[in-house]
Amino acid sequence: MTQRAPQVTADRNRAPALVSALLRGVVAAGLGLGALAVLVVVVWISSPYPDSGPDGALRAAAGIWLLAHGAGLVRPDTLSGVPAPVGVVPLLLAVGPLWLTHRAARDAADPEEGGPAPSRTGAFCAVTAGYLLVVAGAAAYARGGALRADPDTLAFPVAVVVAGAAAAGVWTAAGRPLGPLPTWSPLALQEAVARTLFRDRAEAACRSAAVGVAVLLGGGALLVAVALGRNAAVAQDAFLGLAGDWAGRIAVLLLAVALVPNAALWGASYGLGPGFALGAGATATPLGLDGAPAVPRFPLLAAVPEPGPGSWPNWAAAAVPVAAALAVAWFTVRRAAPADVPRAQAWSWRETARVTLLAALGCGLATAVLAAWAGGPLGTGELSAFGPVWWLTGPAAFAWTAVIGVPAALLLRLWRLRTPGWAWRGDVADAQESPAADADAGDGRATYEEAFEDEFEGAYEEDAGGAAGRPRRWWAPWRGRVAADGDGGPGGPADPAPAKASAKASAKSPAKASGAAFGAQSGTVAGSDGPGFEPYDFLPTDPWHEKGAREARWASLQRSSGGLMADFPAGPAGPVSLAEPAEPAGTAGPAASGAGRGADGAAAKDAKAVKDTTDGQGADGDGPAATP
């Protein structure tokens, strides 16, 4: 009894959470069905000649709601007496049910009230079950209406679509993790997903694929808009001919708006090359329209090209997949070689190509799924096939984005990782030397800031004559540095050996010598006598005030003092004391006192001269020497 009590308590606390998740699924389905039913009833009320009563309008609303989930509908009342299928799903109508399902699953897996939450699997199953209960009831209610749901399509794709939306909601509530995978998955795949590197690359590939699909849809919508603009008169005649009253025209307008995403996918498939079917025996491609199209009278279908071979305006549709491939490459390279990381942390070219290829594969798969959802039959016979062929559109999207995207990604990677002389980024500083920097360089000290500037930023480049070069700009990479006081170009009279460059080179020579000495002592410098050798490549790890640098500074101060300063002391260095030294112990008497005062006076005089010298030079020893 004691061991089973915690389990019983947990089950009792989880049961209300599962019931709440089930109710969330029911409410999500009811909200979508109710909103669509209200819209259909309003159109039915405003119609001056309704064909049926309110019961028929509600049954039609239930059938349209099922169609939004991907269910196939059947029209039993036709002129031939043969039931006609309706399989073209208005994609805009599918947005509402999918979003409601996603939100219900997300809220069920992560309740905001802070109460007991079900497990992720329990939330997924409960929300899906509650939603599918309403789907089954709507299908049963629509059986007596003008649009009946095909029972075979309720399991696939309706149940699969609802389960996918619920799974996405639970995944969002968990923080969108990439793993861990189920225990029954292969061990190698589980280990790969567990790595952070794999998750980062997978996220980059998914984002780039989503961008590619978005560009394809946008380009397809642009193609449809241009075609409708060219055939505006035909679209207007079709719109006015379908309905003579305002209620009917509003209904036609709402249906056209719901089919706009379908038209965008049709345009994207047209630009990809496979085109779309206009009946069982006609296909529209950029190369031309073959066969006899069975085009119903509808405003959006006015964008269909004229029969016959295509011309250069039709071939220009290939710019849509090219733009999608370049977008995939650009967004991949943004993650492969960001502007705020050093070159060593960028992805390799193999890794960049691999992630771009994965993004192209994701773009092809998503395009194939959307193309299969955007098309379908509108009847029997010639009307049995309408829209893009998914098993041709998906591979075409993959081929375009892979063939163009991978080389473009590699070229963009090289461009973003080019040498600093060609850099466009903001991290390459403008080579404008300030007077304080010139004064700083004369003390013979090589600071770590100067080493970083010279070696990594590349702000100054030396030409063949030894003069300092101006940082190249991306709009004029051929321009060299002109003289500080002149306007001569490269090779002009102001170029050779400017005084500022010579002063800077001479100022850095003691520090370079100390750096070379450090390399010789440590044995790590190889080929230090070769041309172009920079001791900054082998900077010591000790601070700059160690013995080698202090010797160089002391030598500089000694030369500036005119011989007043002694050689560098062999003992441990300490600060120069300008106060009078303490009197040695054991000395007494006037003679000793006088001798001490005389020695102290001479020492104080020398110390004052050193102080005046250093004060005249400044902190860096560049000023004129003081007279003792």
Secondary structure, DSSP 8 states (H G I E B T S, - for coil): -TTTHHHHHHHHHHHHHHHHHHHHHHHHHHHHHHHHHHHHHHHHHH-SS-SS-HHHHHHHHHHHHHHHTT--EEE---SSSS-EEE----HHHHHHHHHHHHHHHHHHHS-TT------HHHHHHHHHHHHHHHHHHHHHHGGGSSSEE-THHIIIIIIHHHHHHHHHHHHHHTT-------TTS-HHHHHHHHSHHHHHHHHHHHHHHHHHHHHHHHHHHHHHHHHHHHTHHHHHHHHHHH-SSHHHHHHHHHHHHHTHHHHHHHHHHHHHSS-EEESTT-EEETTEEES-----S-GGGGGS--SEE--HHHHGGGHHHHHHHHHHHHHHHHHHS-TTS-GGGS--HHHHHHHHHHHHHHHHHHHHHHHHHH-B-SSSGGGG-EEE-HHHHHHHHHHHHHHHHHHHHHHHHHHHT--GGG--STTS------HHHHHHGGGS---HHHHHIIIII---EE-TTS-EE---BTTBTT-----SS----TTSTT-SS-HHHHHHHHHHHHHHHHHHHHHHHHT---STTSTT--GGGG--SS-TTSHHHHHHHHHHHHHHTTS-S----SS-------S-----TT--HHHHHHHHHHHHHHHHHHHHHHHHHHHHHTTTT-S-----
